[in-house]
Amino acid sequence: MFSETKITVRYQETDKMGIVHHSVYPIWFECGRTDFIQRAGITYSRMESEGVRLPLLGLKCRYLYPSFYEDEMLVKTSIQNLTPTRISFCYEIYRKNYIKPVVTGETEHVWVDNNLKPVNMKKYKPQMYQIISDVFNRKGIVANG
């Protein structure tokens, strides 16, 4: 499954050339990831209140085409890989009315508790892991709620 998150490029996200700065795209990945988790039925705040965190292990970003101030963007987010100890997300960012993505990327995260100790989610929070696992195994767009 994947989620779609709409973003409009703000002026402060561009550089002197009027192009979206490369450092902005990972922030948009986070917007997509947060939206994906929420649409799956869990919020980051709920995860954290239940003692689950997802620190970043790695980030890949491939810049293919530029984006500009006021462009309407679409971040498509999906789970690339899921294990009881790790989760990886895949991102494609599109400009409105463009067929090809302008940026693609991946992030890898580790499941940890509040003390940043890695956990096996199947044992630590089996219901939460099952929700994410069910979403990972479905096709289509993640529906709201």
C-alpha positions as CSV (number, residue, x, y, z in Angstrom):
1,M,0.0,0.0,0.0
2,F,1.0,3.6,-0.3
3,S,-0.2,7.0,0.8
4,E,-0.3,10.3,-1.0
5,T,0.6,13.5,0.7
6,K,0.2,16.9,-1.0
7,I,2.7,19.6,-0.4
8,T,3.0,23.1,-2.0
9,V,6.6,24.4,-2.2
10,R,7.1,27.3,0.1
11,Y,9.4,30.2,-0.7
12,Q,11.8,29.4,2.2
13,E,12.3,25.9,0.7
14,T,14.0,27.3,-2.4
15,D,17.6,28.4,-3.0
16,K,18.9,31.6,-4.7
17,M,18.1,29.9,-8.1
18,G,14.5,29.4,-7.1
19,I,14.9,25.6,-7.0
20,V,13.8,23.5,-4.0
21,H,17.0,23.0,-1.9
22,H,18.1,19.3,-1.7
23,S,17.8,19.3,2.1
24,V,14.1,19.8,1.9
25,Y,13.2,16.5,0.3
26,P,14.1,14.4,3.4
27,I,11.7,16.6,5.3
28,W,9.0,15.8,2.8
29,F,9.9,12.1,3.2
30,E,9.1,12.6,6.9
31,C,5.8,14.3,6.0
32,G,4.9,11.3,3.8
33,R,6.0,8.8,6.4
34,T,4.0,10.5,9.2
35,D,0.9,10.6,7.0
36,F,1.4,7.0,6.0
37,I,1.5,5.8,9.6
38,Q,-1.5,7.9,10.5
39,R,-3.6,6.6,7.6
40,A,-2.6,3.1,8.6
41,G,-4.4,3.8,11.9
42,I,-1.6,4.7,14.2
43,T,-0.1,8.1,14.9
44,Y,3.5,8.9,15.8
45,S,2.3,10.4,19.1
46,R,0.4,7.2,20.0
47,M,3.5,5.1,19.1
48,E,5.6,7.3,21.3
49,S,3.1,7.3,24.2
50,E,3.2,3.5,24.0
51,G,7.0,3.4,24.2
52,V,7.8,2.9,20.5
53,R,10.3,5.1,18.6
54,L,11.6,4.9,15.0
55,P,15.1,6.5,14.8
56,L,16.6,6.8,11.4
57,L,19.4,4.3,10.4
58,G,19.9,5.4,6.8
59,L,18.7,7.8,4.1
60,K,19.0,7.5,0.3
61,C,17.9,10.3,-2.0
62,R,18.1,10.5,-5.8
63,Y,17.4,13.9,-7.4
64,L,16.1,13.6,-10.9
65,Y,14.4,16.9,-11.8
66,P,14.1,20.3,-10.1
67,S,11.0,21.7,-8.3
68,F,10.2,25.3,-7.9
69,Y,8.4,27.8,-5.7
70,E,4.6,27.2,-5.6
71,D,4.9,23.9,-7.4
72,E,2.3,21.4,-6.2
73,M,4.0,18.3,-5.1
74,L,2.8,14.8,-4.3
75,V,4.7,12.5,-2.0
76,K,3.9,8.8,-2.5
77,T,5.1,6.7,0.5
78,S,5.1,3.0,1.0
79,I,6.8,0.4,3.2
80,Q,9.6,-1.1,1.3
81,N,10.6,-3.7,3.9
82,L,9.3,-4.8,7.3
83,T,10.8,-7.0,9.9
84,P,10.1,-7.3,13.6
85,T,13.2,-5.1,14.3
86,R,13.3,-2.7,11.3
87,I,11.2,-0.9,8.8
88,S,12.1,0.8,5.5
89,F,10.0,3.3,3.6
90,C,10.2,4.1,-0.1
91,Y,9.3,7.6,-1.5
92,E,8.5,9.1,-4.8
93,I,7.9,12.8,-5.1
94,Y,6.1,14.1,-8.1
95,R,5.4,17.6,-9.5
96,K,1.7,18.2,-10.4
97,N,1.1,17.1,-14.0
98,Y,4.4,15.2,-14.3
99,I,4.5,11.5,-15.0
100,K,8.0,10.9,-13.7
101,P,9.1,11.5,-10.1
102,V,11.4,14.4,-9.5
103,V,13.0,12.7,-6.5
104,T,13.0,9.1,-5.2
105,G,14.3,8.0,-1.8
106,E,14.4,5.5,1.0
107,T,14.7,5.6,4.7
108,E,15.5,2.7,7.1
109,H,14.5,2.8,10.7
110,V,14.9,0.6,13.7
111,W,12.1,-0.2,16.2
112,V,13.3,0.9,19.7
113,D,11.8,1.6,23.2
114,N,11.9,4.9,25.1
115,N,15.5,4.1,26.2
116,L,16.5,3.7,22.5
117,K,17.0,-0.1,23.0
118,P,16.1,-2.1,19.9
119,V,13.0,-4.2,20.3
120,N,11.3,-7.1,18.5
121,M,7.9,-5.5,17.7
122,K,6.3,-8.9,17.3
123,K,7.0,-9.5,21.0
124,Y,7.1,-5.9,22.4
125,K,3.9,-4.5,20.7
126,P,2.3,-7.4,18.7
127,Q,-1.0,-5.5,18.0
128,M,0.8,-2.5,16.7
129,Y,3.2,-4.6,14.6
130,Q,0.2,-6.5,13.2
131,I,-1.5,-3.2,12.1
132,I,1.7,-2.2,10.2
133,S,2.2,-5.7,8.8
134,D,-1.4,-5.8,7.5
135,V,-0.8,-2.5,5.7
136,F,2.5,-3.7,4.3
137,N,0.8,-6.7,2.8
138,R,-2.1,-4.8,1.1
139,K,-2.3,-3.2,-2.3
140,G,-3.6,0.2,-3.1
141,I,-3.8,3.6,-1.4
142,V,-3.9,3.7,2.4
143,A,-7.3,5.1,3.3
144,N,-7.8,7.7,6.0
145,G,-8.2,6.4,9.6
